[in-house]
Amino acid sequence: MPADAIIRIEGVEKRYVLGGEADVYALRGVDVAITAGSYVAIMGPSGSGKSTMLNILGCLDRPTAGSYWLGGEDVSRMPDDQLSAARGRKIGFIFQSYNLIAQLSVLENIQVPLLYQGKDLREHHDRCVGLAELVGLGNRLHHRPNQLSGGQQQRVAVARSLVNDPVMILADEPTGNLDSRTGTEVLDLIDRLNAGGKTIVLVTHDEEVAFRAHRVLHMKDGIIDREVFNRALPV
Amino acid sequence: MKPWLNAQFLSTLRLGVKSLLLHKLRSALTMLGIIFGVCSVIAMLAIGEGASYEAQQRIKELGSSNIILRSVKPSDEDKSAGMGRGSMLKYGLTYADGSRLQFTVPGVEHVLPVRIIRESARFGQNDVPVQVLGTLPYYADIAGLEVARGRFLSDTDEAKQENICVLTVGLARRLFPFQDPLENAIKVDAFYYRVVGLVRERSTLQQRTQSGRTEGETLDNNVYIPLSTARSRFGETLIRRSAGGFEMEQVELHQITVRMRDTAAVESAEPQITALLQRFHAKKDYELIVPLQLLRQAEALKRTFNIVLGSIAAISLLVGGIGIMNIMLATVTERTREIGIRRALGARRRDITTQFLVETVVLSVGGGLIGVAVGLVVPLAVSLLTDMKVLITVWSVLLAFSISGAVGIIFGLYPASAAAKLDPIEALRHE
């Protein structure tokens, strides 16, 4: 296991206790190490433990066994408040259905993660505008999500995921709701972020999407069944 | 408090207002319960305070250091037991009662006897029904008469049984529309009385507290003469013509006002006076009015009144609060996904609690502010439309407003904690 891994998952299990029946394992001992700046795709059929893996990676759920080191901190045993804080600070989410807050403008949506880190919005205002410009929405700062196209909304979500300068960007089927052209635009944007040094973990069932990653982890029955290296990490 | 907390709180507040403005009608309807609640607290307390203030004023005018005794015609059973038809009915307070009170009850400053005779007064062609009050000079002081012109009765008048009188201002105007009443003489019954002064009664409230009794000082229709004069000119027998014959009554004094040195003496004197009167009166042909006790009763009544009004208002605030809670629970369900997103973006449970609590408090405090505004207008309108007195107290406004805030917090806590307890994964999946 490489020493410079920024994400280290060791022996992670997720067990669901169902009354009367045998316990169900969603994950049965997963080990992964992801080095900083890499681009990893996770694939797998439904029921493979892909979603559970995503939730644990995203600090939305805790493993029942094993440990999860994220940016030098074991987050697998953190109490809820700390876990929430870690989520906001270390992870940038990009969801399939964009998940913008309807009553907020583009700029305000980008600012939401700052709010929960207790940061002064005025201080970070220029940077937020910069992020909006980065994703090509510098002229839409005060639009509401429902005034934007799906591709534009997803680009707002990308900008939002970057605002706290997270350890990794966690993308869950980011192109699932987009047509192929806008989907490509969003994926290109993610590629650019990775080229700029961001660590990307992307969950998808689309081979083409997964092909953009350095590594593809194929999950099956709660374990990583096989691992494909598409290309080497740039040094 | 960390410096960023204020900025964060402000943005939470802005967000709350924004979310509420998203559903204007719903927010307004939700607020309505609180508006009515707060408004009713303020309006009810204002009307209640006003009413009790007025009652207390009337009682205070009777004098809190006074004990008032009145002659009362005994009830029919008592009457028929003692006498046959057409015979003399003798009842009421006596001169002897007056002197006994004066000399045996400690702490008595003055004993003021009053005789009241219903007659008509004449001057030239004018004939006006009046009440003749035979009394002593210090009546003016005890009843609070204000001498407008001339003078009131004097000790010399009393000693000499002078045929003089003092009129109330209104009566003088009716009897002497064109002349100066002073030094003119009016005729009452068979005798003439020279007018020596005009007085103004402090207020006419005194009459109303006597609730329906015909005896006592009526509205601005009084002729004051020395007690000794009244005794010699009118005697003690009053003849009333009634259907089927005469009714004769013998009453020495109609009223005795006992003024105590201070209010503290009133309490101890009251049982002594009762005991004294009981000894010398076989029948209960008098009544005892203690303004101080009336005042106490009025205060107790006011407390009860406030409790009743307060409970009604509290119930309406409770209903308003439940309305808010109901809407907030619906809002939480409706915004489950938003909660999930916020949790994923780093919101702790308590951030979510704060967010929804702030919204509820904005609703209830907003409703409270509108309620205060309406609650200030309603009593004023009531006092304009009816002649009821209203008294808006600062504490009732503060009370109502702080209750509305408390309602927001109490009824906001459950929906807010329900929102915070949502599992972020489930919430994100919610459609």
Contacts between the chains, C-beta under 8 A, distances in Angstrom:
chain1	res1	chain2	res2	distance
A	55	B	425	5.5
A	58	B	344	7.1
A	60	B	343	7.8
A	60	B	344	6.5
A	60	B	424	5.2
A	60	B	425	5.2
A	60	B	428	7.7
A	61	B	425	6.2
A	80	B	348	7.3
A	80	B	349	6.4
A	81	B	348	4.7
A	81	B	349	7.0
A	81	B	350	7.4
A	84	B	343	6.7
A	84	B	346	5.8
A	84	B	347	6.4
A	84	B	348	4.3
A	84	B	349	7.4
A	84	B	351	8.0
A	85	B	346	6.4
A	85	B	348	6.8
A	87	B	343	7.9
A	87	B	344	6.6
A	87	B	345	7.6
A	87	B	346	5.3
A	88	B	345	5.9
A	88	B	346	1.7
A	88	B	347	7.5
A	89	B	346	6.8
A	93	B	344	5.3
A	93	B	345	7.0
A	95	B	428	7.4
A	99	B	337	7.4
A	99	B	340	7.8
A	99	B	341	4.7
A	99	B	344	7.5
A	99	B	428	7.1
A	100	B	341	7.8
A	101	B	338	5.6
A	101	B	341	6.1
A	101	B	342	7.5
A	102	B	338	7.5
A	103	B	15	7.9
A	103	B	18	5.8
A	103	B	19	6.0
A	103	B	22	5.6
A	104	B	15	7.9
A	112	B	342	7.0
A	112	B	345	5.3
A	113	B	345	4.6
A	113	B	346	5.4
A	115	B	8	6.3
A	115	B	11	6.2
A	116	B	342	7.5
A	116	B	345	6.3
A	116	B	346	3.9
A	116	B	347	4.8
A	116	B	348	7.3
A	116	B	351	5.9
A	117	B	346	6.4
A	118	B	2	7.1
A	118	B	4	4.6
A	118	B	5	7.5
A	118	B	8	6.2
A	119	B	4	7.0
A	120	B	4	5.9
A	120	B	7	5.8
A	121	B	7	7.0
A	121	B	11	6.8
A	122	B	7	8.0
A	160	B	345	7.5
A	164	B	346	7.5
